[in-house]
């Protein structure tokens, strides 16, 4: 027999129900998928990290940066020198 999880939150219920209707799924499936996605982030909260956890966070963040870099539009840049004068003040 499946185990049961009770979440007593009107907001959580509303979001799960809205997403279930939008995607044609059950609320259970929506919650399961959300939990899987959350687990896949694999980032460890920043409180009292071990060296290994810190290195894993760095690796995960660098992988995410690499993923987003592939979506960069040609010619896009983070160079904003044109917005500031030679002393670094906004023009």
C-alpha positions as a Markdown table, in Angstrom:
| # | Residue | x | y | z |
|---|---|---|---|---|
| 1 | Unk | 0.0 | 0.0 | 0.0 |
| 2 | Unk | 1.4 | 3.4 | -0.9 |
| 3 | Unk | 2.4 | 5.7 | 1.9 |
| 4 | Unk | 0.6 | 9.0 | 2.4 |
| 5 | Unk | 2.0 | 12.5 | 2.6 |
| 6 | Unk | -0.3 | 15.2 | 4.1 |
| 7 | Unk | 0.6 | 18.8 | 3.4 |
| 8 | Unk | -1.6 | 21.3 | 5.3 |
| 9 | Unk | -1.2 | 24.3 | 3.1 |
| 10 | Unk | -3.9 | 26.0 | 1.0 |
| 11 | Unk | -1.2 | 27.6 | -1.1 |
| 12 | Unk | 0.5 | 24.3 | -1.9 |
| 13 | Unk | -2.8 | 22.7 | -2.7 |
| 14 | Unk | -3.8 | 25.6 | -4.9 |
| 15 | Unk | -0.5 | 25.5 | -6.9 |
| 16 | Unk | -0.6 | 21.7 | -7.2 |
| 17 | Unk | -4.2 | 21.8 | -8.4 |
| 18 | Unk | -3.6 | 24.6 | -10.9 |
| 19 | Unk | -0.5 | 22.9 | -12.4 |
| 20 | Unk | -2.3 | 19.6 | -12.5 |
| 21 | Unk | -5.2 | 21.1 | -14.5 |
| 22 | Unk | -2.7 | 23.0 | -16.8 |
| 23 | Unk | -0.7 | 19.9 | -17.6 |
| 24 | Unk | -3.5 | 17.3 | -17.5 |
| 25 | Unk | -1.9 | 15.4 | -14.6 |
| 26 | Unk | -2.8 | 14.5 | -11.1 |
| 27 | Unk | -1.7 | 16.6 | -8.1 |
| 28 | Unk | 0.3 | 13.6 | -6.9 |
| 29 | Unk | 2.3 | 13.5 | -10.1 |
| 30 | Unk | 2.9 | 17.3 | -10.0 |
| 31 | Unk | 4.2 | 17.1 | -6.4 |
| 32 | Unk | 6.4 | 14.0 | -7.3 |
| 33 | Unk | 7.9 | 15.8 | -10.3 |
| 34 | Unk | 8.5 | 19.0 | -8.3 |
| 35 | Unk | 10.3 | 17.0 | -5.6 |
| 36 | Unk | 12.4 | 15.2 | -8.1 |
| 37 | Unk | 13.4 | 18.5 | -9.7 |
| 38 | Unk | 14.3 | 19.9 | -6.3 |
| 39 | Unk | 16.4 | 16.9 | -5.5 |
| 40 | Unk | 18.2 | 17.2 | -8.8 |
| 41 | Unk | 19.4 | 20.7 | -8.0 |
| 42 | Unk | 21.7 | 19.0 | -5.6 |
| 43 | Unk | 22.8 | 22.2 | -4.0 |
| 44 | Unk | 23.6 | 22.0 | -0.3 |
| 45 | Unk | 22.3 | 24.8 | 1.8 |
| 46 | Unk | 25.1 | 27.2 | 2.7 |
| 47 | Unk | 25.1 | 26.7 | 6.4 |
| 48 | Unk | 28.2 | 24.8 | 7.6 |
| 49 | Unk | 29.3 | 23.2 | 4.4 |
| 50 | Unk | 32.0 | 20.6 | 4.3 |
| 51 | Unk | 34.7 | 21.1 | 1.7 |
| 52 | Unk | 33.2 | 18.4 | -0.4 |
| 53 | Unk | 29.8 | 20.0 | -0.3 |
| 54 | Unk | 31.2 | 23.4 | -1.2 |
| 55 | Unk | 33.1 | 21.9 | -4.1 |
| 56 | Unk | 29.9 | 20.0 | -5.3 |
| 57 | Unk | 27.9 | 23.3 | -5.1 |
| 58 | Unk | 30.6 | 25.0 | -7.2 |
| 59 | Unk | 30.5 | 22.2 | -9.7 |
| 60 | Unk | 26.7 | 22.3 | -10.0 |
| 61 | Unk | 26.7 | 26.1 | -10.4 |
| 62 | Unk | 29.5 | 26.0 | -13.0 |
| 63 | Unk | 27.5 | 23.3 | -15.0 |
| 64 | Unk | 24.4 | 25.6 | -14.8 |
| 65 | Unk | 26.5 | 28.5 | -16.0 |
| 66 | Unk | 27.7 | 26.4 | -19.0 |
| 67 | Unk | 24.1 | 25.5 | -19.8 |
| 68 | Unk | 23.0 | 29.1 | -19.9 |
| 69 | Unk | 26.1 | 30.2 | -21.8 |
| 70 | Unk | 24.9 | 28.0 | -24.7 |
| 71 | Unk | 21.7 | 30.1 | -24.9 |
| 72 | Unk | 23.6 | 33.4 | -25.3 |
| 73 | Unk | 22.6 | 35.3 | -28.4 |
| 74 | Unk | 25.3 | 36.2 | -30.9 |
| 75 | Unk | 26.8 | 39.6 | -30.1 |
| 76 | Unk | 25.4 | 39.6 | -26.5 |
| 77 | Unk | 27.9 | 41.0 | -24.0 |
| 78 | Unk | 28.2 | 42.1 | -20.4 |
| 79 | Unk | 30.4 | 45.0 | -21.4 |
| 80 | Unk | 28.7 | 48.1 | -20.1 |
| 81 | Unk | 31.5 | 50.6 | -20.5 |
| 82 | Unk | 29.4 | 52.8 | -22.6 |
| 83 | Unk | 27.1 | 53.5 | -19.6 |
| 84 | Unk | 29.9 | 55.0 | -17.5 |
| 85 | Unk | 32.5 | 57.7 | -17.9 |
| 86 | Unk | 36.2 | 57.4 | -17.4 |
| 87 | Unk | 35.9 | 57.8 | -13.6 |
| 88 | Unk | 33.3 | 55.1 | -13.3 |
| 89 | Unk | 30.3 | 57.3 | -12.8 |
| 90 | Unk | 27.1 | 56.8 | -14.8 |
| 91 | Unk | 26.8 | 59.0 | -17.9 |
